[in-house]
Amino acid sequence: MLQPHTLRLRPRSNGWQQLLNFSLKVDPEPMGMSPVIDVDGNGLTQLWFNEPMESLNITIDAQVETYINNPFQYVLEPWAAHLPIDYPRSLFIQLQPYLYPYNGSFHPIIIELAQQILHQVEGNCLQFLSRLNEQIYQNCQQIFRETGNPWQPSITWQRQQGSCRDSTVLFMEVCRVVGLATRFVSGYQEGDRHQEQRDLHAWADVYLPGGGWRGYDPTHGLAVADQHITLAASSLPQNAAPVAGQITPIKPILTTDKPLESKMEVHLLIDRKS
């Protein structure tokens, strides 16, 4: 039996992108469906069910216009140009959730990495972000993990590999060591137009005074621009998951004696219109 599910599959509309058309189809049809705006400003859809089922199919069709082709077109506040950053008190209070360590405290390996890069760039904020983005991209091999929470940042760096969500959390944690507020973003990335298999993607946003939230994609070593589409963003990765919910087994099990299994498949098609 499916417990209530949360969908974060509706692309955001903001100064970076505009949702032009959107449709959502759920099969079997849920008993109820409700649009919700969460504490992070993400557009959610809550589903609840009253009948047992063997599968759940979610189909969305979205048309999104993206605007930003130069991700560096902003003027950083002079006081934020050098690290470690010191946000004004009012802004610091607002950004508290985005500054907290992923696991409650910073691992020594992550502190060492942050200090190493900080020394290399002589405290320059934007150079720090570019160098960190490049270093993760060059040193961490991308792997595909369809399920599971992000690894601890220290594990990703020690193994020198990880999924996009692992690399993103690593990037976020290093930034937070030097006082930069970061959030986890889930969405889509255009990638190779000739590639048939596409997947949901994750990257990080950094709050830069004068520039606002600015995206960095350590999986590809890119600053985020018009090839990325944001679905949801949050200080915690689990609060930006595209689909979230639980399954409760029923007795007797539907039509078989097999143990309860859960599997999610994603089929994604991205078509860029000129």
C-alpha positions as CSV (number, residue, x, y, z in Angstrom):
1,M,0.0,0.0,0.0
2,L,1.4,3.4,-1.0
3,Q,1.6,5.9,1.8
4,P,1.2,9.6,0.8
5,H,3.9,10.6,-1.8
6,T,5.5,13.9,-2.5
7,L,6.4,14.9,-6.1
8,R,8.9,17.7,-6.8
9,L,8.7,17.4,-10.6
10,R,7.3,20.8,-11.5
11,P,10.1,23.1,-12.8
12,R,10.4,26.4,-11.0
13,S,9.6,29.8,-12.5
14,N,12.0,32.6,-11.6
15,G,14.5,35.0,-13.2
16,W,16.5,32.1,-14.6
17,Q,13.7,30.0,-16.2
18,Q,10.0,30.2,-17.0
19,L,7.6,27.3,-17.0
20,L,5.5,27.7,-20.1
21,N,3.4,24.4,-20.1
22,F,3.2,21.6,-17.6
23,S,1.1,18.4,-17.3
24,L,1.1,15.6,-14.8
25,K,-0.4,12.2,-15.1
26,V,-0.5,9.6,-12.4
27,D,-1.5,6.0,-13.1
28,P,-3.3,4.5,-11.2
29,E,-5.2,7.6,-10.4
30,P,-4.7,8.6,-6.7
31,M,-7.5,9.3,-4.4
32,G,-6.4,12.8,-4.0
33,M,-3.9,15.3,-5.4
34,S,-2.9,18.7,-3.9
35,P,-0.5,21.4,-5.0
36,V,1.7,22.6,-2.1
37,I,4.4,25.3,-1.8
38,D,7.0,24.2,0.8
39,V,9.2,26.2,3.1
40,D,11.9,26.5,0.4
41,G,9.4,27.9,-2.2
42,N,9.4,24.6,-4.2
43,G,6.2,23.7,-6.0
44,L,5.2,20.2,-4.7
45,T,2.3,17.8,-5.5
46,Q,1.0,15.7,-2.7
47,L,-0.6,12.4,-3.6
48,W,-2.6,10.0,-1.4
49,F,-4.0,6.6,-2.2
50,N,-6.7,4.3,-0.8
51,E,-6.2,1.2,-3.0
52,P,-3.3,-1.3,-3.1
53,M,-1.3,-1.4,-6.4
54,E,1.6,-3.2,-7.9
55,S,3.1,-0.2,-9.8
56,L,2.9,3.6,-9.9
57,N,3.5,5.4,-13.2
58,I,4.2,9.2,-13.2
59,T,4.3,11.0,-16.5
60,I,5.1,14.7,-16.8
61,D,5.5,16.9,-19.8
62,A,7.0,20.4,-19.3
63,Q,8.1,23.2,-21.6
64,V,10.6,25.5,-20.0
65,E,12.3,28.7,-21.3
66,T,15.8,29.4,-19.9
67,Y,17.3,32.8,-19.9
68,I,20.8,32.9,-18.5
69,N,23.6,32.3,-21.0
70,N,26.3,34.1,-18.9
71,P,26.3,32.8,-15.3
72,F,28.9,35.4,-14.3
73,Q,26.9,38.5,-15.3
74,Y,26.6,40.1,-11.8
75,V,28.6,42.3,-9.5
76,L,29.7,40.7,-6.3
77,E,29.5,42.9,-3.2
78,P,33.0,44.1,-2.3
79,W,32.9,42.7,1.2
80,A,32.1,39.3,-0.1
81,A,35.1,39.1,-2.5
82,H,37.4,37.4,0.0
83,L,37.0,34.3,2.2
84,P,36.1,33.3,4.8
85,I,32.9,35.2,4.1
86,D,31.2,37.2,6.9
87,Y,27.5,37.8,6.1
88,P,25.8,40.7,7.8
89,R,23.8,39.5,10.8
90,S,20.4,39.8,9.3
91,L,21.4,37.9,6.2
92,F,23.4,35.4,8.3
93,I,20.2,34.6,10.3
94,Q,18.3,33.9,7.0
95,L,21.0,31.7,5.7
96,Q,21.5,29.6,8.8
97,P,20.0,26.3,7.3
98,Y,22.4,26.6,4.3
99,L,25.5,26.9,6.5
100,Y,25.1,23.9,8.7
101,P,27.4,20.9,8.2
102,Y,25.9,17.9,6.4
103,N,26.4,15.5,9.4
104,G,26.5,18.0,12.2
105,S,30.2,18.7,12.1
106,F,32.9,19.2,9.4
107,H,35.2,16.2,8.8
108,P,38.9,17.0,9.1
109,I,39.5,15.8,5.5
110,I,36.9,18.4,4.2
111,I,38.4,21.2,6.3
112,E,41.9,20.3,4.9
113,L,40.5,20.4,1.3
114,A,38.9,23.8,1.9
115,Q,42.0,25.3,3.5
116,Q,44.2,23.9,0.6
117,I,42.1,25.6,-2.1
118,L,41.7,28.7,0.0
119,H,45.5,29.0,0.2
120,Q,45.8,28.4,-3.6
121,V,43.5,31.2,-4.5
122,E,44.6,33.6,-1.8
123,G,41.1,33.8,-0.4
124,N,39.5,35.0,-3.6
125,C,35.8,34.0,-3.4
126,L,35.0,33.4,-7.1
127,Q,38.3,31.7,-7.8
128,F,37.7,29.4,-4.8
129,L,34.4,28.3,-6.3
130,S,35.8,27.7,-9.7
131,R,38.9,25.8,-8.4
132,L,36.7,23.6,-6.1
133,N,34.3,22.9,-9.0
134,E,37.2,22.0,-11.3
135,Q,39.0,19.9,-8.6
136,I,35.9,17.7,-7.9
137,Y,35.3,17.3,-11.6
138,Q,38.8,16.3,-12.4
139,N,39.4,14.0,-9.4
140,C,36.1,12.3,-8.7
141,Q,34.9,9.7,-11.2
142,Q,31.2,9.9,-11.9
143,I,29.3,6.7,-11.1
144,F,25.5,6.0,-11.3
145,R,23.7,5.2,-8.0
146,E,20.0,5.1,-8.7
147,T,19.0,4.9,-5.0
148,G,20.3,5.8,-1.6
149,N,21.1,9.0,0.2
150,P,24.2,11.0,-0.7
151,W,27.4,9.7,0.8
152,Q,29.2,11.6,3.5
153,P,31.4,14.2,1.8
154,S,34.6,12.8,3.3
155,I,33.8,9.3,1.8
156,T,33.2,10.8,-1.7
157,W,36.6,12.6,-1.5
158,Q,38.4,9.6,-0.1
159,R,37.0,7.3,-2.8
160,Q,37.5,9.9,-5.5
161,Q,34.2,8.9,-7.1
162,G,30.5,9.4,-6.6
163,S,27.1,10.1,-8.2
164,C,26.0,13.6,-9.1
165,R,24.3,14.0,-5.7
166,D,27.5,12.8,-3.9
167,S,29.7,15.3,-5.7
168,T,27.1,18.0,-5.0
169,V,27.1,17.4,-1.3
170,L,30.9,17.4,-1.3
171,F,31.0,20.8,-3.1
172,M,28.4,22.2,-0.6
173,E,30.3,21.0,2.4
174,V,33.6,22.5,1.4
175,C,31.9,25.8,0.7
176,R,30.2,25.8,4.1
177,V,33.6,25.3,5.8
178,V,34.6,28.8,4.5
179,G,31.3,30.3,5.4
180,L,29.5,30.1,2.0
181,A,25.8,29.3,2.1
182,T,24.9,26.5,-0.2
183,R,21.8,24.5,-1.2
184,F,21.1,21.2,-3.0
185,V,19.4,21.5,-6.3
186,S,17.6,18.7,-8.3
187,G,16.6,19.0,-11.9
188,Y,17.7,18.3,-15.5
189,Q,20.8,19.0,-17.4
190,E,20.8,19.1,-21.2
191,G,24.1,17.2,-21.7
192,D,24.8,15.5,-25.0
193,R,21.9,16.1,-27.3
194,H,22.6,12.8,-29.1
195,Q,22.6,10.7,-25.9
196,E,19.5,8.5,-25.6
197,Q,19.7,7.7,-21.9
198,R,19.0,10.7,-19.7
199,D,18.8,10.9,-15.9
200,L,17.7,13.4,-13.3
201,H,20.6,15.5,-12.1
202,A,21.8,17.4,-9.1
203,W,24.1,20.4,-8.5
204,A,24.7,23.1,-5.9
205,D,23.6,26.7,-5.5
206,V,25.9,29.1,-3.6
207,Y,24.5,32.4,-2.2
208,L,26.7,35.2,-3.4
209,P,25.9,38.8,-2.2
210,G,25.3,40.8,-5.3
211,G,24.6,37.7,-7.4
212,G,22.1,35.8,-5.3
213,W,21.9,32.1,-5.7
214,R,24.4,30.9,-8.3
215,G,24.7,27.3,-9.5
216,Y,27.8,25.1,-9.8
217,D,27.8,21.7,-11.3
218,P,30.8,19.7,-10.0
219,T,29.8,16.6,-12.0
220,H,30.5,18.5,-15.2
221,G,32.8,21.2,-13.9
222,L,30.4,23.9,-15.1
223,A,28.9,27.1,-13.8
224,V,25.1,26.6,-14.2
225,A,23.4,28.6,-17.0
226,D,20.8,27.9,-19.6
227,Q,21.5,24.1,-20.0
228,H,20.1,23.3,-16.5
229,I,16.5,23.3,-15.4
230,T,15.7,23.5,-11.7
231,L,12.9,21.4,-10.1
232,A,13.6,21.9,-6.4
233,A,16.2,23.3,-4.1
234,S,16.8,23.0,-0.3
235,S,19.5,23.1,2.3
236,L,19.0,19.3,2.8
237,P,19.2,16.9,-0.2
238,Q,16.2,14.9,1.0
239,N,14.0,18.0,0.7
240,A,14.8,18.3,-3.0
241,A,14.2,14.7,-3.9
242,P,12.0,14.5,-7.1
243,V,9.8,11.7,-5.6
244,A,9.5,10.8,-2.0
245,G,7.2,8.4,-0.2
246,Q,6.8,5.1,1.6
247,I,5.3,1.7,0.9
248,T,3.5,-0.4,3.5
249,P,3.1,-4.1,2.7
250,I,-0.3,-5.6,2.9
251,K,-1.4,-9.2,3.7
252,P,-1.9,-11.3,1.7
253,I,0.6,-9.8,-0.8
254,L,-1.3,-8.8,-3.9
255,T,-1.2,-11.8,-6.2
256,T,2.2,-13.5,-5.5
257,D,4.2,-14.8,-2.6
258,K,7.3,-12.8,-3.5
259,P,8.8,-10.6,-0.9
260,L,8.0,-6.9,-1.1
261,E,10.3,-5.1,-3.6
262,S,10.6,-1.5,-4.7
263,K,12.2,-0.3,-7.9
264,M,12.1,3.1,-9.6
265,E,12.8,3.6,-13.3
266,V,13.2,7.0,-15.0
267,H,12.8,7.6,-18.7
268,L,13.7,11.1,-19.6
269,L,13.6,12.9,-22.9
270,I,15.0,16.4,-23.3
271,D,14.3,18.3,-26.5
272,R,15.8,21.8,-27.0
273,K,13.8,24.1,-29.2
274,S,15.6,26.9,-31.0
